[in-house]
Every structure is written in C-alpha cells, then in structure tokens.
C-alpha cells in the first residue's frame, strides 16, 4: 500500500523556509548549496546532490530569491 501525503501551498512554503534557515548559516560562511545541505545534516555524504531532491530545489530557489547565489 502506498500512502500519499499532501501539503498545502502555505505548508510547503513554510517547510521550505524552515529548511532554508537550517542551511543559511553555512551559506553565510560561503559554502555551496550542496555543502550547506551536507553540513546542516539534510543530506548524507553518499547522496548530497541538490538536484536529487525536489524539496532541495525548492530551498535553492527560495535562497536565490533571498539574494544567495551558487
């Protein structure tokens, strides 16, 4: 059996914002997005590509809107 979990737009945006806040200190240190996700413990060292996770792409887009660049 497959369980589908849905989120409202506002819930997804809040989750994205919370994840951004976790990586923000590392971005402020000058780390790349991939390294910031890794340091924040959001990716394992075996699987740490931003492009592998939909939510991580959302966080990167949110960060870019906040003025952060690759």
PyMOL Python script that loads the backbone (N, CA, C, O; Angstrom):
from pymol import cmd

cmd.read_pdbstr("""\
ATOM      1  N   UNK A   1       0.842  -1.174   0.000  1.00  0.00           N
ATOM      2  CA  UNK A   1       0.000   0.000   0.000  1.00  0.00           C
ATOM      3  C   UNK A   1       0.888   1.238   0.000  1.00  0.00           C
ATOM      4  O   UNK A   1       1.895   1.286   0.705  1.00  0.00           O
ATOM      5  N   UNK A   2       0.517   2.227  -0.783  1.00  0.00           N
ATOM      6  CA  UNK A   2       1.236   3.487  -0.862  1.00  0.00           C
ATOM      7  C   UNK A   2       0.396   4.555  -0.174  1.00  0.00           C
ATOM      8  O   UNK A   2      -0.800   4.692  -0.432  1.00  0.00           O
ATOM      9  N   UNK A   3       1.047   5.306   0.704  1.00  0.00           N
ATOM     10  CA  UNK A   3       0.381   6.411   1.374  1.00  0.00           C
ATOM     11  C   UNK A   3       0.849   7.717   0.746  1.00  0.00           C
ATOM     12  O   UNK A   3       2.049   7.980   0.667  1.00  0.00           O
ATOM     13  N   UNK A   4      -0.079   8.514   0.309  1.00  0.00           N
ATOM     14  CA  UNK A   4       0.241   9.798  -0.305  1.00  0.00           C
ATOM     15  C   UNK A   4       0.034  10.890   0.742  1.00  0.00           C
ATOM     16  O   UNK A   4      -1.023  10.993   1.366  1.00  0.00           O
ATOM     17  N   UNK A   5       1.061  11.689   0.910  1.00  0.00           N
ATOM     18  CA  UNK A   5       0.986  12.803   1.848  1.00  0.00           C
ATOM     19  C   UNK A   5       0.935  14.084   1.027  1.00  0.00           C
ATOM     20  O   UNK A   5       1.813  14.339   0.203  1.00  0.00           O
ATOM     21  N   UNK A   6      -0.081  14.874   1.252  1.00  0.00           N
ATOM     22  CA  UNK A   6      -0.187  16.124   0.502  1.00  0.00           C
ATOM     23  C   UNK A   6       0.010  17.299   1.444  1.00  0.00           C
ATOM     24  O   UNK A   6      -0.263  17.222   2.642  1.00  0.00           O
ATOM     25  N   UNK A   7       0.492  18.386   0.862  1.00  0.00           N
ATOM     26  CA  UNK A   7       0.699  19.602   1.622  1.00  0.00           C
ATOM     27  C   UNK A   7       0.020  20.753   0.896  1.00  0.00           C
ATOM     28  O   UNK A   7      -0.055  20.771  -0.333  1.00  0.00           O
ATOM     29  N   UNK A   8      -0.464  21.695   1.656  1.00  0.00           N
ATOM     30  CA  UNK A   8      -0.985  22.903   1.040  1.00  0.00           C
ATOM     31  C   UNK A   8       0.201  23.757   0.604  1.00  0.00           C
ATOM     32  O   UNK A   8       1.333  23.523   1.027  1.00  0.00           O
ATOM     33  N   UNK A   9      -0.058  24.728  -0.227  1.00  0.00           N
ATOM     34  CA  UNK A   9       0.995  25.626  -0.687  1.00  0.00           C
ATOM     35  C   UNK A   9       1.646  26.343   0.485  1.00  0.00           C
ATOM     36  O   UNK A   9       2.868  26.491   0.521  1.00  0.00           O
ATOM     37  N   UNK A  10       0.852  26.784   1.431  1.00  0.00           N
ATOM     38  CA  UNK A  10       1.420  27.500   2.577  1.00  0.00           C
ATOM     39  C   UNK A  10       2.271  26.573   3.449  1.00  0.00           C
ATOM     40  O   UNK A  10       3.298  26.995   3.980  1.00  0.00           O
ATOM     41  N   UNK A  11       1.849  25.316   3.599  1.00  0.00           N
ATOM     42  CA  UNK A  11       2.635  24.357   4.375  1.00  0.00           C
ATOM     43  C   UNK A  11       3.974  24.082   3.688  1.00  0.00           C
ATOM     44  O   UNK A  11       5.014  23.999   4.342  1.00  0.00           O
ATOM     45  N   UNK A  12       3.934  23.942   2.369  1.00  0.00           N
ATOM     46  CA  UNK A  12       5.157  23.683   1.614  1.00  0.00           C
ATOM     47  C   UNK A  12       6.105  24.879   1.699  1.00  0.00           C
ATOM     48  O   UNK A  12       7.312  24.700   1.864  1.00  0.00           O
ATOM     49  N   UNK A  13       5.575  26.081   1.588  1.00  0.00           N
ATOM     50  CA  UNK A  13       6.397  27.276   1.690  1.00  0.00           C
ATOM     51  C   UNK A  13       7.024  27.393   3.078  1.00  0.00           C
ATOM     52  O   UNK A  13       8.190  27.769   3.200  1.00  0.00           O
ATOM     53  N   UNK A  14       6.274  27.079   4.106  1.00  0.00           N
ATOM     54  CA  UNK A  14       6.807  27.129   5.469  1.00  0.00           C
ATOM     55  C   UNK A  14       7.909  26.086   5.657  1.00  0.00           C
ATOM     56  O   UNK A  14       8.928  26.372   6.287  1.00  0.00           O
ATOM     57  N   UNK A  15       7.718  24.896   5.123  1.00  0.00           N
ATOM     58  CA  UNK A  15       8.752  23.861   5.199  1.00  0.00           C
ATOM     59  C   UNK A  15      10.012  24.323   4.466  1.00  0.00           C
ATOM     60  O   UNK A  15      11.125  24.138   4.959  1.00  0.00           O
ATOM     61  N   UNK A  16       9.835  24.917   3.304  1.00  0.00           N
ATOM     62  CA  UNK A  16      10.960  25.434   2.523  1.00  0.00           C
ATOM     63  C   UNK A  16      11.702  26.501   3.315  1.00  0.00           C
ATOM     64  O   UNK A  16      12.933  26.502   3.352  1.00  0.00           O
ATOM     65  N   UNK A  17      10.968  27.405   3.946  1.00  0.00           N
ATOM     66  CA  UNK A  17      11.576  28.479   4.728  1.00  0.00           C
ATOM     67  C   UNK A  17      12.353  27.910   5.915  1.00  0.00           C
ATOM     68  O   UNK A  17      13.451  28.379   6.218  1.00  0.00           O
ATOM     69  N   UNK A  18      11.794  26.907   6.585  1.00  0.00           N
ATOM     70  CA  UNK A  18      12.473  26.286   7.728  1.00  0.00           C
ATOM     71  C   UNK A  18      13.763  25.581   7.298  1.00  0.00           C
ATOM     72  O   UNK A  18      14.779  25.662   7.988  1.00  0.00           O
ATOM     73  N   UNK A  19      13.718  24.901   6.173  1.00  0.00           N
ATOM     74  CA  UNK A  19      14.918  24.235   5.664  1.00  0.00           C
ATOM     75  C   UNK A  19      15.976  25.265   5.264  1.00  0.00           C
ATOM     76  O   UNK A  19      17.167  25.061   5.497  1.00  0.00           O
ATOM     77  N   UNK A  20      15.537  26.367   4.663  1.00  0.00           N
ATOM     78  CA  UNK A  20      16.462  27.439   4.311  1.00  0.00           C
ATOM     79  C   UNK A  20      17.163  27.974   5.557  1.00  0.00           C
ATOM     80  O   UNK A  20      18.372  28.202   5.539  1.00  0.00           O
ATOM     81  N   UNK A  21      16.416  28.173   6.631  1.00  0.00           N
ATOM     82  CA  UNK A  21      17.007  28.690   7.864  1.00  0.00           C
ATOM     83  C   UNK A  21      18.072  27.742   8.423  1.00  0.00           C
ATOM     84  O   UNK A  21      19.001  28.178   9.102  1.00  0.00           O
ATOM     85  N   UNK A  22      17.932  26.446   8.135  1.00  0.00           N
ATOM     86  CA  UNK A  22      18.927  25.476   8.596  1.00  0.00           C
ATOM     87  C   UNK A  22      20.236  25.583   7.813  1.00  0.00           C
ATOM     88  O   UNK A  22      21.312  25.368   8.371  1.00  0.00           O
ATOM     89  N   UNK A  23      20.147  25.917   6.520  1.00  0.00           N
ATOM     90  CA  UNK A  23      21.365  25.996   5.711  1.00  0.00           C
ATOM     91  C   UNK A  23      21.942  27.411   5.646  1.00  0.00           C
ATOM     92  O   UNK A  23      23.097  27.586   5.257  1.00  0.00           O
ATOM     93  N   UNK A  24      21.155  28.419   6.019  1.00  0.00           N
ATOM     94  CA  UNK A  24      21.570  29.815   5.901  1.00  0.00           C
ATOM     95  C   UNK A  24      22.916  30.108   6.575  1.00  0.00           C
ATOM     96  O   UNK A  24      23.748  30.777   5.962  1.00  0.00           O
ATOM     97  N   UNK A  25      23.173  29.644   7.800  1.00  0.00           N
ATOM     98  CA  UNK A  25      24.475  29.945   8.412  1.00  0.00           C
ATOM     99  C   UNK A  25      25.657  29.446   7.575  1.00  0.00           C
ATOM    100  O   UNK A  25      26.709  30.084   7.539  1.00  0.00           O
ATOM    101  N   UNK A  26      25.482  28.323   6.915  1.00  0.00           N
ATOM    102  CA  UNK A  26      26.553  27.758   6.102  1.00  0.00           C
ATOM    103  C   UNK A  26      26.700  28.512   4.781  1.00  0.00           C
ATOM    104  O   UNK A  26      27.809  28.669   4.271  1.00  0.00           O
ATOM    105  N   UNK A  27      25.588  28.973   4.235  1.00  0.00           N
ATOM    106  CA  UNK A  27      25.659  29.818   3.040  1.00  0.00           C
ATOM    107  C   UNK A  27      26.364  31.127   3.381  1.00  0.00           C
ATOM    108  O   UNK A  27      27.151  31.643   2.587  1.00  0.00           O
ATOM    109  N   UNK A  28      26.076  31.657   4.563  1.00  0.00           N
ATOM    110  CA  UNK A  28      26.711  32.895   5.005  1.00  0.00           C
ATOM    111  C   UNK A  28      28.220  32.727   5.162  1.00  0.00           C
ATOM    112  O   UNK A  28      28.966  33.700   5.048  1.00  0.00           O
ATOM    113  N   UNK A  29      28.674  31.504   5.423  1.00  0.00           N
ATOM    114  CA  UNK A  29      30.108  31.207   5.510  1.00  0.00           C
ATOM    115  C   UNK A  29      30.736  31.075   4.124  1.00  0.00           C
ATOM    116  O   UNK A  29      31.958  30.989   4.001  1.00  0.00           O
ATOM    117  N   UNK A  30      29.905  31.059   3.082  1.00  0.00           N
ATOM    118  CA  UNK A  30      30.415  30.953   1.725  1.00  0.00           C
ATOM    119  C   UNK A  30      30.388  29.555   1.140  1.00  0.00           C
ATOM    120  O   UNK A  30      30.929  29.325   0.059  1.00  0.00           O
ATOM    121  N   UNK A  31      29.758  28.607   1.848  1.00  0.00           N
ATOM    122  CA  UNK A  31      29.681  27.245   1.320  1.00  0.00           C
ATOM    123  C   UNK A  31      28.687  27.172   0.169  1.00  0.00           C
ATOM    124  O   UNK A  31      27.765  27.984   0.081  1.00  0.00           O
ATOM    125  N   UNK A  32      28.878  26.200  -0.706  1.00  0.00           N
ATOM    126  CA  UNK A  32      27.932  25.952  -1.795  1.00  0.00           C
ATOM    127  C   UNK A  32      26.640  25.396  -1.210  1.00  0.00           C
ATOM    128  O   UNK A  32      26.597  25.008  -0.043  1.00  0.00           O
ATOM    129  N   UNK A  33      25.602  25.360  -2.016  1.00  0.00           N
ATOM    130  CA  UNK A  33      24.332  24.794  -1.557  1.00  0.00           C
ATOM    131  C   UNK A  33      24.510  23.336  -1.149  1.00  0.00           C
ATOM    132  O   UNK A  33      24.040  22.930  -0.087  1.00  0.00           O
ATOM    133  N   UNK A  34      25.189  22.541  -1.987  1.00  0.00           N
ATOM    134  CA  UNK A  34      25.391  21.127  -1.647  1.00  0.00           C
ATOM    135  C   UNK A  34      26.095  20.973  -0.310  1.00  0.00           C
ATOM    136  O   UNK A  34      25.670  20.177   0.527  1.00  0.00           O
ATOM    137  N   UNK A  35      27.168  21.729  -0.102  1.00  0.00           N
ATOM    138  CA  UNK A  35      27.926  21.616   1.146  1.00  0.00           C
ATOM    139  C   UNK A  35      27.115  22.136   2.333  1.00  0.00           C
ATOM    140  O   UNK A  35      27.224  21.606   3.439  1.00  0.00           O
ATOM    141  N   UNK A  36      26.309  23.163   2.108  1.00  0.00           N
ATOM    142  CA  UNK A  36      25.468  23.688   3.187  1.00  0.00           C
ATOM    143  C   UNK A  36      24.436  22.645   3.612  1.00  0.00           C
ATOM    144  O   UNK A  36      24.211  22.452   4.807  1.00  0.00           O
ATOM    145  N   UNK A  37      23.805  21.970   2.644  1.00  0.00           N
ATOM    146  CA  UNK A  37      22.855  20.905   2.970  1.00  0.00           C
ATOM    147  C   UNK A  37      23.553  19.783   3.734  1.00  0.00           C
ATOM    148  O   UNK A  37      23.001  19.242   4.692  1.00  0.00           O
ATOM    149  N   UNK A  38      24.757  19.439   3.312  1.00  0.00           N
ATOM    150  CA  UNK A  38      25.512  18.378   3.968  1.00  0.00           C
ATOM    151  C   UNK A  38      25.867  18.769   5.397  1.00  0.00           C
ATOM    152  O   UNK A  38      25.674  17.973   6.316  1.00  0.00           O
ATOM    153  N   UNK A  39      26.383  19.978   5.603  1.00  0.00           N
ATOM    154  CA  UNK A  39      26.765  20.444   6.943  1.00  0.00           C
ATOM    155  C   UNK A  39      25.554  20.537   7.871  1.00  0.00           C
ATOM    156  O   UNK A  39      25.668  20.284   9.070  1.00  0.00           O
ATOM    157  N   UNK A  40      24.396  20.898   7.319  1.00  0.00           N
ATOM    158  CA  UNK A  40      23.177  21.015   8.125  1.00  0.00           C
ATOM    159  C   UNK A  40      22.586  19.644   8.448  1.00  0.00           C
ATOM    160  O   UNK A  40      21.625  19.545   9.211  1.00  0.00           O
ATOM    161  N   UNK A  41      23.154  18.597   7.874  1.00  0.00           N
ATOM    162  CA  UNK A  41      22.664  17.248   8.136  1.00  0.00           C
ATOM    163  C   UNK A  41      21.420  16.883   7.347  1.00  0.00           C
ATOM    164  O   UNK A  41      20.707  15.944   7.698  1.00  0.00           O
ATOM    165  N   UNK A  42      21.162  17.627   6.279  1.00  0.00           N
ATOM    166  CA  UNK A  42      19.973  17.360   5.471  1.00  0.00           C
ATOM    167  C   UNK A  42      20.244  16.360   4.357  1.00  0.00           C
ATOM    168  O   UNK A  42      19.312  15.775   3.806  1.00  0.00           O
ATOM    169  N   UNK A  43      21.511  16.161   4.024  1.00  0.00           N
ATOM    170  CA  UNK A  43      21.932  15.145   3.062  1.00  0.00           C
ATOM    171  C   UNK A  43      22.956  14.258   3.737  1.00  0.00           C
ATOM    172  O   UNK A  43      23.684  14.702   4.625  1.00  0.00           O
ATOM    173  N   UNK A  44      23.011  13.007   3.318  1.00  0.00           N
ATOM    174  CA  UNK A  44      24.085  12.129   3.789  1.00  0.00           C
ATOM    175  C   UNK A  44      25.280  12.320   2.860  1.00  0.00           C
ATOM    176  O   UNK A  44      25.132  12.853   1.760  1.00  0.00           O
ATOM    177  N   UNK A  45      26.434  11.899   3.286  1.00  0.00           N
ATOM    178  CA  UNK A  45      27.633  12.065   2.465  1.00  0.00           C
ATOM    179  C   UNK A  45      27.603  11.202   1.207  1.00  0.00           C
ATOM    180  O   UNK A  45      28.360  11.456   0.269  1.00  0.00           O
ATOM    181  N   UNK A  46      26.747  10.194   1.174  1.00  0.00           N
ATOM    182  CA  UNK A  46      26.636   9.337  -0.007  1.00  0.00           C
ATOM    183  C   UNK A  46      25.691   9.934  -1.059  1.00  0.00           C
ATOM    184  O   UNK A  46      25.824   9.644  -2.248  1.00  0.00           O
ATOM    185  N   UNK A  47      24.746  10.760  -0.623  1.00  0.00           N
ATOM    186  CA  UNK A  47      23.726  11.282  -1.529  1.00  0.00           C
ATOM    187  C   UNK A  47      23.502  12.753  -1.213  1.00  0.00           C
ATOM    188  O   UNK A  47      22.583  13.101  -0.471  1.00  0.00           O
ATOM    189  N   UNK A  48      24.344  13.620  -1.777  1.00  0.00           N
ATOM    190  CA  UNK A  48      24.224  15.019  -1.404  1.00  0.00           C
ATOM    191  C   UNK A  48      24.154  15.970  -2.600  1.00  0.00           C
ATOM    192  O   UNK A  48      24.755  17.044  -2.572  1.00  0.00           O
ATOM    193  N   UNK A  49      23.441  15.592  -3.623  1.00  0.00           N
ATOM    194  CA  UNK A  49      23.263  16.478  -4.761  1.00  0.00           C
ATOM    195  C   UNK A  49      21.921  17.183  -4.655  1.00  0.00           C
ATOM    196  O   UNK A  49      20.882  16.546  -4.481  1.00  0.00           O
ATOM    197  N   UNK A  50      21.958  18.504  -4.762  1.00  0.00           N
ATOM    198  CA  UNK A  50      20.735  19.306  -4.672  1.00  0.00           C
ATOM    199  C   UNK A  50      19.714  18.846  -5.700  1.00  0.00           C
ATOM    200  O   UNK A  50      18.515  18.849  -5.424  1.00  0.00           O
ATOM    201  N   UNK A  51      20.169  18.455  -6.870  1.00  0.00           N
ATOM    202  CA  UNK A  51      19.233  18.080  -7.935  1.00  0.00           C
ATOM    203  C   UNK A  51      18.513  16.771  -7.661  1.00  0.00           C
ATOM    204  O   UNK A  51      17.548  16.453  -8.357  1.00  0.00           O
ATOM    205  N   UNK A  52      18.952  15.993  -6.665  1.00  0.00           N
ATOM    206  CA  UNK A  52      18.340  14.703  -6.373  1.00  0.00           C
ATOM    207  C   UNK A  52      17.035  14.804  -5.599  1.00  0.00           C
ATOM    208  O   UNK A  52      16.266  13.844  -5.575  1.00  0.00           O
ATOM    209  N   UNK A  53      16.769  15.923  -4.976  1.00  0.00           N
ATOM    210  CA  UNK A  53      15.609  16.053  -4.109  1.00  0.00           C
ATOM    211  C   UNK A  53      14.757  17.250  -4.532  1.00  0.00           C
ATOM    212  O   UNK A  53      15.278  18.357  -4.667  1.00  0.00           O
ATOM    213  N   UNK A  54      13.469  17.045  -4.740  1.00  0.00           N
ATOM    214  CA  UNK A  54      12.581  18.146  -5.123  1.00  0.00           C
ATOM    215  C   UNK A  54      12.572  19.240  -4.069  1.00  0.00           C
ATOM    216  O   UNK A  54      12.631  20.422  -4.406  1.00  0.00           O
ATOM    217  N   UNK A  55      12.500  18.864  -2.799  1.00  0.00           N
ATOM    218  CA  UNK A  55      12.449  19.883  -1.763  1.00  0.00           C
ATOM    219  C   UNK A  55      13.716  20.716  -1.737  1.00  0.00           C
ATOM    220  O   UNK A  55      13.670  21.902  -1.410  1.00  0.00           O
ATOM    221  N   UNK A  56      14.866  20.102  -2.083  1.00  0.00           N
ATOM    222  CA  UNK A  56      16.113  20.866  -2.063  1.00  0.00           C
ATOM    223  C   UNK A  56      16.130  21.897  -3.191  1.00  0.00           C
ATOM    224  O   UNK A  56      16.679  22.987  -3.029  1.00  0.00           O
ATOM    225  N   UNK A  57      15.537  21.555  -4.322  1.00  0.00           N
ATOM    226  CA  UNK A  57      15.444  22.543  -5.412  1.00  0.00           C
ATOM    227  C   UNK A  57      14.569  23.709  -4.980  1.00  0.00           C
ATOM    228  O   UNK A  57      14.862  24.860  -5.303  1.00  0.00           O
ATOM    229  N   UNK A  58      13.502  23.420  -4.255  1.00  0.00           N
ATOM    230  CA  UNK A  58      12.638  24.492  -3.744  1.00  0.00           C
ATOM    231  C   UNK A  58      13.408  25.406  -2.794  1.00  0.00           C
ATOM    232  O   UNK A  58      13.251  26.626  -2.833  1.00  0.00           O
ATOM    233  N   UNK A  59      14.239  24.811  -1.942  1.00  0.00           N
ATOM    234  CA  UNK A  59      15.018  25.594  -0.983  1.00  0.00           C
ATOM    235  C   UNK A  59      16.040  26.458  -1.724  1.00  0.00           C
ATOM    236  O   UNK A  59      16.233  27.622  -1.373  1.00  0.00           O
ATOM    237  N   UNK A  60      16.685  25.905  -2.730  1.00  0.00           N
ATOM    238  CA  UNK A  60      17.664  26.682  -3.506  1.00  0.00           C
ATOM    239  C   UNK A  60      16.971  27.851  -4.199  1.00  0.00           C
ATOM    240  O   UNK A  60      17.498  28.964  -4.203  1.00  0.00           O
ATOM    241  N   UNK A  61      15.807  27.618  -4.779  1.00  0.00           N
ATOM    242  CA  UNK A  61      15.075  28.709  -5.431  1.00  0.00           C
ATOM    243  C   UNK A  61      14.679  29.775  -4.412  1.00  0.00           C
ATOM    244  O   UNK A  61      14.759  30.969  -4.702  1.00  0.00           O
ATOM    245  N   UNK A  62      14.259  29.359  -3.240  1.00  0.00           N
ATOM    246  CA  UNK A  62      13.908  30.299  -2.172  1.00  0.00           C
ATOM    247  C   UNK A  62      15.144  31.104  -1.773  1.00  0.00           C
ATOM    248  O   UNK A  62      15.062  32.320  -1.598  1.00  0.00           O
ATOM    249  N   UNK A  63      16.282  30.437  -1.629  1.00  0.00           N
ATOM    250  CA  UNK A  63      17.526  31.114  -1.246  1.00  0.00           C
ATOM    251  C   UNK A  63      17.935  32.132  -2.303  1.00  0.00           C
ATOM    252  O   UNK A  63      18.393  33.224  -1.969  1.00  0.00           O
ATOM    253  N   UNK A  64      17.774  31.786  -3.556  1.00  0.00           N
ATOM    254  CA  UNK A  64      18.104  32.723  -4.630  1.00  0.00           C
ATOM    255  C   UNK A  64      17.227  33.967  -4.550  1.00  0.00           C
ATOM    256  O   UNK A  64      17.693  35.078  -4.804  1.00  0.00           O
ATOM    257  N   UNK A  65      15.966  33.781  -4.198  1.00  0.00           N
ATOM    258  CA  UNK A  65      15.068  34.933  -4.034  1.00  0.00           C
ATOM    259  C   UNK A  65      15.484  35.805  -2.850  1.00  0.00           C
ATOM    260  O   UNK A  65      15.150  36.989  -2.793  1.00  0.00           O
ATOM    261  N   UNK A  66      16.214  35.211  -1.907  1.00  0.00           N
ATOM    262  CA  UNK A  66      16.700  35.945  -0.749  1.00  0.00           C
ATOM    263  C   UNK A  66      18.060  36.593  -1.024  1.00  0.00           C
ATOM    264  O   UNK A  66      18.634  37.239  -0.147  1.00  0.00           O
ATOM    265  N   UNK A  67      18.571  36.417  -2.245  1.00  0.00           N
ATOM    266  CA  UNK A  67      19.828  37.047  -2.641  1.00  0.00           C
ATOM    267  C   UNK A  67      21.046  36.155  -2.619  1.00  0.00           C
ATOM    268  O   UNK A  67      22.152  36.632  -2.874  1.00  0.00           O
ATOM    269  N   UNK A  68      20.889  34.878  -2.324  1.00  0.00           N
ATOM    270  CA  UNK A  68      22.020  33.945  -2.317  1.00  0.00           C
ATOM    271  C   UNK A  68      22.228  33.413  -3.721  1.00  0.00           C
ATOM    272  O   UNK A  68      21.276  33.200  -4.471  1.00  0.00           O
ATOM    273  N   UNK A  69      23.477  33.206  -4.060  1.00  0.00           N
ATOM    274  CA  UNK A  69      23.832  32.691  -5.383  1.00  0.00           C
ATOM    275  C   UNK A  69      24.697  31.457  -5.241  1.00  0.00           C
ATOM    276  O   UNK A  69      25.282  31.198  -4.189  1.00  0.00           O
ATOM    277  N   UNK A  70      24.762  30.712  -6.312  1.00  0.00           N
ATOM    278  CA  UNK A  70      25.576  29.485  -6.340  1.00  0.00           C
ATOM    279  C   UNK A  70      27.034  29.845  -6.255  1.00  0.00           C
ATOM    280  O   UNK A  70      27.890  28.960  -6.264  1.00  0.00           O
TER     281      UNK A  70
END
""", "prot")
cmd.dss("prot")
cmd.show_as("cartoon", "prot")
cmd.util.cbc("prot")
cmd.orient("prot")
